[in-house]
Amino acid sequence: MLKLISATPSPYARKVRIALAEKDIPFELITEVPWDSTTQTPRHNPLEKLPVLIFEDGSSAYESRYILEVIEAKWPEPALVPADPWERLAARKVEVIADGICDACVLLFWERHRAPEQQSAEWIARQRRKVDGGLRALAETAGRREWVVGERFGLADIVTGTVLRYLDVRFPEHPWRSQYPNLVALSARLEARPSFAGSVPVPQVISDKVV
Ligand SMILES: N[C@@H](CCC(=O)N[C@@H](CS)C(=O)NCC(=O)O)C(=O)O
């Protein structure tokens, strides 16, 4: 059976969990804390990051965007990536923005782990601008349509839904809910899907010293 190394707060792992669930692909969920030395992630990914999808022959795929491409190639139905090339590019662009927001949140998270006198206000402001700018771009792209790209649920919805819910875990004070009612409505619709409801992100306890 397929195995997925995942962490409970990880938006990157949640993208993969949702894609597997939407395609009804069975897998064993291995929950780890990737920041702790106890993680088996480095055995399967030289970059030491999860998610990692492990195949029955022991080979692995890592990097959420790449994993989603592998899943789409191996299990094309139901399609999550639009067949139309322009819609596909539009969905990929949304993924770039959503991943970029998550990356900025991770950098903010670790900066805030430093002693207060060591934290860089400039670095925090830089990452905050990326989060704000990315959310503005997502709100414009999502508009008021039912789905972010095209006429059906797909990749763009998965990545937008995961980044929005991730903000509640890593950046709960962010005012996106009062800024972007269209994203609030979209998030509520998406979180009602079984694939989203079965993978709600929650924080983890990190035991090792990371920064
Ligand atoms: N770009 C990567 C990001 C993955 C990532 O940052 N994963 C985090 C957990 S959310 C991780 O494993 N971090 C451990 C580390 O960087 O050492 C992806 O999309 O898969």
The ligand as an ORCA input file, in Angstrom:
! r2SCAN-3c Opt
* xyz 0 1
  N       8.154     23.000     -0.912
  C       7.946     21.849     -0.052
  C       7.813     22.348      1.381
  C       7.715     21.186      2.365
  C       8.006     21.664      3.786
  O       8.478     22.792      4.037
  N       7.725     20.758      4.737
  C       7.998     21.048      6.121
  C       6.831     20.599      6.993
  S       5.414     21.595      6.660
  C       9.196     20.231      6.563
  O       9.204     19.030      6.415
  N      10.220     20.899      7.118
  C      11.370     20.277      7.665
  C      12.627     20.972      7.265
  O      12.566     21.926      6.444
  O      13.693     20.570      7.740
  C       6.694     21.071     -0.503
  O       5.845     21.677     -1.152
  O       6.597     19.864     -0.238
*
